[in-house]
Amino acid sequence: MTAGTAVLREMRWWDIEPVLELEHELFPEDAWSAGMFWSELAHARGPQATRRYVVAEEPAADGGGRIVGYAGLAAAGDLADVQTIAAARDQWGTGLGARLLTDLLRAATAFECAEVLLEVRVDNTRAQRLYERFGFEPIGFRRGYYQPGNVDALVMRLSDPATSVRDENHG
């Protein structure tokens, strides 16, 4: 299936279990816990919401579906931070990552954020290329950020996410 068949929707508590399965498959050394997702979702609804979490779900004939990606953003004042973004391996190269990131940048714009930050593993060049296509620029490193592997993070920043979202040529 292609990313075009996956439907993006708000992540809810019942999505945590399938998201965790994908999380552990993709990030076995530094996967988030269920508690981390619960905590983030607690801030994702209502008038005081400061988070946006979304899942990509492939529809199934039986009415269910398979979670093939997810992403999350936290906002504080005029600054947003991409907390997580992931696509199942069979979705790599389909444009799903770009769709998920576009959703987060639209949320950052709705939260009236002037900048978006993120951390990405220094060895994850696929993700770095995606972020660069959206206009993110490297601004520094966080040494040993990803534990227990002690892998450095590249910190990237996007100024004016609204401009990036209007540019639909992200491949």
Secondary structure, 3 states (H helix, E strand, C coil): CCHHHCEEEECCHHHHHHHHHHHHHHCCCCCCCHHHHHHHHCCCCCCCCCEEEEEEEEECCCCCEEEEEEEEEEEECCEEEEEEEEECHHHCCCCHHHHHHHHHHHHHHHCCCCEEEEEEECCCHHHHHHHHHCCCEEEEEEEEEECCCCEEEEEEEEECHHHHHHCCCCC
